[in-house]
Amino acid sequence: MQSFREQIATIMPAGLTGTVVRTEGVTTAVSDFPAPVGSVVEIERQTGVPVLGEVIGFRDRLTLVYPFQEVRGVRRGNRVKMLRTSHYLRVGGSLLGRVVNFQGELVDEGPPLRLADRTPLSRRPPPAVQRPRIDTPFTTGVRAIDSVLTCGVGQRMGIFAGSGVGKSVLMGMLAKFGNSDVNVIGLIGERGREVNDFLERDLGPQGLAKSVVVVATSDEPALARVQAAMAATAIAEYFRDAGKNVLLMMDSLTRFAMAQREIGLAAGEPPTTRGYPPSVFALLPKLVERAGRSKQGSITGFYTVLVEGDDTNEPVSDTVRGLLDGHTILSRSLASKSHYPAIDVLESISRTMPDVIEPAHLNAASVLRQILAAYRDHEDLISIGAYRQGANPIVDAAIALKPAIDAFLKQTPVEHSTAEQTQALLTQLTTQAQGLLQQAVAQPAAEK
């Protein structure tokens, strides 16, 4: 939480007003209005309530305002008034189980709340030298992750996938089964139809009870979608500062980047990489770096990235992969075989895994990866019957254990696997693999 002195320092006490000159695409140009970038303003209109907006830049002595709502009814000459220069959200423990918008206002059908605390929408990340190391495992309850992609408390993991391969279901499993104190879930640019589907089907009463859900659907202005991501992070920071271990999930960073692209282009930024202006690549690290451990608590982040055409090397995916502490790839090929969660463990990695697990667990995960890699390298030969049994002991073991490994990595959305259960099953699989390998080595020796 910011101190009262810090809040006062960000306030601009002078009242400012200006006049609408014209609209430029989705922005409104205002004259005689030297409000700072980021200020929240109010645009009067002929009919209906005033339109709220935010100052996003300047051009030719005019101030550019990006509205939060449609500007229907606004005409040239309407007055624009600055409301505030700083963004704060009302927060509190009673937000758990509720759904809010980008301004922190309740949008569900529950009773109104009185929230006494406030937190800034944008904050600087914790200083790098003050971040404690990640040294404690974060149990997700998902076997494929806890076994070979083990995450740490305070880690930031990306979930990369195309559309329709199970991101929402996996997020629901993480919210229900993860060992967090509080979940904060940001649905950024989501289809309106899928919000209730996620709340009632994927999250359910069990997950919602300890969650705060921030929603900005795809039909809302780009500024609302960007600020919804900021709001979810700010709420997570509030609970972290209260000493909680928070699980922050955001779906998706891609739509956040696309919303910022709209704002940047409207402000006059030049498009650079695939139409994305520089502000997109400057804003992404400012958002994800706010997650992590602090001296008070932790924010463990899972950010989904919607890859275009299943291309994990497109600009946003490539940038995010370099910013996060690991990535989980959801495979369309596995999803087409009804293998859920469709996690491609060979293409995925957790960079903090060696720091949070025992050497025996790390060795078992390495053995499982070797077996899966051997099967994938020879899959074409195996499928057409061209592989000769006994040619490679590791491939022989992979063929024998593939059904058991697939059964281990598959998991239904209602099936919760504890860390102990996952570890026991992983050890059992690797023990069988090592036994098969030893038997293959001993058999030629006996024949001699």
N, C-alpha and C positions, 0 to 999 in steps of 0.2 A: 504493500500500500504506500502511496506517496504521502509525505508529510504535508501538513497544512501550509507550511512555508513554500514548499515546492509547487503546490497547487496555485497559490497566490501569484507566484512568479510567472506562471503561464497564462494568466488572465490579462486581457487587454481592456482596461477600464473604459476607454472612450466609446461612446455610441456612434455607429456609422450608418449612413443610409446612402443609397445610390438609386439610379434609374435604369430600367431595362431599355437597351438600345435595339437589340435584335437577337434572334436565335440563330445559332450556327450548329446545324445538325441536332444533336441531343443536348448541346450546351446553350446557356443563355449569357449574352454579353451585357455587362453592366458598366455604366459610366459613372465617374466621380465616386468611386467606391474602393478606397485603398485598404481593403480588408486582407489580412494575411492568408496565405495558402493553408487550407485545412479548416478555415472558419466555417461554422454552420450559419446559414443565412435563411431568411424568410422572404419569399417573393409573393407580393400581393397579386391577386387576379380579380377579374370582374365578377366571377361567380364562384361560389364554393370557398372552402378554407384556403389559406395561403399555402404555397408550395415550399417545402423545405429543400435545401440544397447545400452544396459544399463548394467552397472556392478551390479550384484545381489549377489555376494559373492566370497569366496575363498575356494580352496581345494587343498591340497598337493602342496603348493607354486605356484599354478596356479590361475589366476583370471578368474571367470566365467562371461561370457557376454551373456545376453539374447537379441536376435536380434528383431528388429521391423519388419523385412521383412524376406523372405526366404533367406537361405544362399547358394542357388545354385550358383556355380561358385567359392566359397571360398575354398582355398586349404591350406594345411599345409605350414607354412612359410610366409603367407600373413601378411602384416604389419597392426597393429591396432593402431589407434591414438586417444588420448583423446581430445574431442572437448570442453566440459565444465563440470563443477561439479554442476551447479545449473540449474534448469528448470524454465523458465519464459515463459509466454504467452503474446502475443500482444493483447490488449483489447481496447475497446472504445465503445461509445454509438452507433456507426454505425453498430455494430454487430447485432443489433436487426433486426429480420426478416431473419437471415442468418443461414446456416448449416455449422458446422466446424468439424474437426476431433480431435483426442486426442492431437495434437500439436497446436491446435488453427488455423489451416490452412483451408481456405474456400474449401468446397467440393461441393457446389451447382453451379448452372449455372449463378449466378449473377456476377456483375462487381467486379473487385478487389477493396480492401479497403486499405487505409493508416491509420494504427492504431498507435497512438503516445504513448499510455500508455502501461506499462507492469505490470504483476502481477505474483507472484511466484506460481508454481504448487502446492506446499505443504506449508501449514502454520499451526502454532499452533492455536488451538481453542481459542476464547476469554477467559480470566481468569474467573473462576467460580464466584468470588465475584464481578466482574464488569459487570455481565450480568443483565440487567433490568428484573424485573418479567414480566411474560406474563399476561397481564390484559385487552387486547383488542381482541374482536372476529375477526376471519378471515372468511369472508363470501365466501363460495365456489360456491354458486348458485345451489347446489345440495341439495334438500330438506331432504333426508335421513341423510345427514351429518349435515346440519345446524340446524336441529330440535333436534336430540337426540345424535349427536356426534360432537357438536360444537367445532371447533378448535380455537386456539388463534394465534395471529400474533407472529411468532417466534417459533411456536410449530413444533415438528417433529413427523409425523404420518406414520405408516406403512400400506400398502395395501397388505394383505395376500390373495393369491388366487392360484388355480391351473391354468393350461393352458386353454385358450378359454372360460373364464367366464366374460370377459369384462373389463380387466384392462386398455387397451389402450383407449377404448371409455371413461372410467371414467377420465383418465388423460386428454383427449381432452376437456371434459366438465370443468374440473378444470382450464385448461389454458384459455379457452374462457370466463368463467363466474366468476372466482375468482377475488377478489378486490385487486390484486397485481399491482405494477407499472411495474414490469419486470418479465418474466418467463424465467427460464433456465431449459432446459429439456435434460437429459442425457439418450440416448438409448444405453445401455451397453449389448453387446452380442446379439443384436436383429437380427432376420432374415433379410437378405438384401431385400427381397421382401416386407417386412412390413414397411420399412422406409418411402417410398413414400406413402403407404397406410395411415400411421399415419399423415404425413405432409399434405396430400391433403384431406383425408376423416375425420379424427378425429380432427386434429388441425385446418385446414382450414385457409383461409386468415386472418380471425378475430383473431385467436389465434397466428398465426405466426408473425403477425405485431409487437407484443410486446414480442417476444420470441427469445432466442438463443438456437439452438438445437445442441448438441454435440453427434456425432455418432461414434460408434465402433462396426461393425457387427461381427457376430459369427465366420466368417472366418479369422478375423484378429488375430495376435498373442495375447497371454494372456497379455503381457505387455501393448499393445495398449488399451485393454479393461479396465485394471486397471487404466491407466493414463487418459482415457476418463472420468471415474468417478471423478478423482481428478481435471481434467480440468473443468468439469461442476461446481464443488464446488468452484473452484478458480474464475471462471467468476461470479458466484453468489456473492462471497465475494467482488469482485470489485464493483459491483453495490450496494451492501449493504453499503460499505464504502463511496459511493457517496450519501448516504442518501435515497436510495430507499427501498421500501418494496418488497422483491424478493420472488417469489414462485419457489422453486427448486424441480423438480420432476425427479426421477431416476428409470429407468426400465431396469435391476432390480438389487437389492443388491445380490441376489442369484448368478447371473452370474458374478458379481464382485468378490464374494467369490470363485467361481469356477475358475476364472482366476488367483486369487492369490494362489489358491491351486496348479495350474500347475507350477507357478513360485517357490513356496516354495519347492515342491517336486524336481524340477529341480536343486535347490540350495543345495539339500541334507538334507532338514528338514525331521524328522520322521513323518509319518502320525499318528494322534492321534484319533480324533473322526470321525468315518465314512470316514476315508481317508483324513480329513482336517488337515493340519499341524498347529502348534501354531500361526504362523504369520497371519493366516486368522482372528483368534479371537482377535489378537492384533491390526489389521488394521481396523476392522469394527468400533470400537468406535472412532478412530482417524479421520475417515471420517465423521461420522454422528454428532460428537460433534462440527464440524466446522460450522454447521447450528445453527440458533437461533438468538436472539436479541443481538444487541450491542448498544453503545451510539449513533452511526450514523444512523443505519437502522435495517433491520431485514431480516432473511432468514427463511421462512416457508417451511419446507421440507415434501414432500410426497415420500416415498420410497416403491417401490413394492417388494414383496418377493414371489418368485415362489415356492410354497410348493410342495414337492415331494409326489405324490400319495395323494394329499389333506391332508397330515399329517402336521398340524401346530406345532407339537412338535419335528420336526427333528432339527438337531443341529443349522443350520443357522437361521431358523425361531425362535427357542427358544432364541438364543442369541440376535437377533435383537429386539424381543419383549421386552426384558429387557432393551435395550438401548434407545428406543424411548418413546415418551410421549403419546402413544396411538396406537391402532391398529384397522383397518377396515378389517373385514373378508368378502370376496366375496364367496358366497355359490353356489356350483354347482347345488344343489337342486333347489334353486330359479331360477338360469339361465335356468334350464331345463323346468321351467314353464313360460318362457319368462317374468320373473320379473326382469327388469333392471332399474337402476343399481342393481346388485344382492347382495346388502349389507345385511348381517345378523346382524341387529342392536342389537340383544340380545347377540351375541358373541363378539361384538365390544365395544370399550370404548375409550373415550377421557379423559385423566387424567387432562387436564387443563380446562375442561368444567365448573366446579363450579366457577372458578375464572374469567370467561369472560362473563357470562350471568347474567341476573336478576333472583331473586328467583322465580318469577312467571313462567319464562321459564323453570327453572330447575324442578319445581313442575309438569308442564305440561308434560315434557319429562319423568319424573318418572311414571306418570299415564299411558302414552302410553306404556312404557316398561312393566308395571304390566299387562296391558291388553294382550299384545302380549305373555307374559310369561304364563299367564293363558290359553290362546288358545293353545299354544304349549304343555303344560302339559296334556291337555285333547284332543289333536288332534286325537289320535287313536280312542277314544270313540266317538268323534263327527263324524268321517268319516264313522264309521260302524253303526251309528244311535243308539248307546247304551247310549249316554248321555241323561239324563232326564231334560227337561227344568224346571228351578226353583231350581235345586239342589244347584247351586252356583251362586250368583248374578254377580260376576266378570266374570265368564265364559259365563253367559247369555249376558252380555254387550259385551264381546269379539266376540261372535258369531254374534251379531247384527251389530257390527262395523267393522268386518274383511274386508268386501269389500271396505269400505271407507278408512280404514287404508292402504290397499294394493294400492289403487288408489293414496293415498297421497305419499307413499314411491316410487312408480314407477315414472319414468321421462324419456322422450325421449332425445336423444343427442342434439337436437336443442332447447329444452325447458329450458328457464332460469327462475329461481324462485328467486326473491329478498328476502332479509332478512325479510322485512315487510310482504310479501306474505306468506312466510313459517311460520312466527310467527302467523299470522292470521288463517291459516288453522290448525296449531297445536292446537291453543286455541279453535277453533271450535270443533275439534275432542274430546278434553278432556272435554269440557263443555257438549257435548252429552253423553260422558261416565259417567260423574258424575251425570247427570240427570237420566240416566238409573239405576245407582246404588241407588240413592235416591228413585226412584220409586219402585225398588225391595224391599227396606227396608220398605217403607211406606205401600206396598200392604199387607204383612202379618199382620201388625198392624191394618189395616182397617178391615181385615177379623175377627180379634179377637173381 
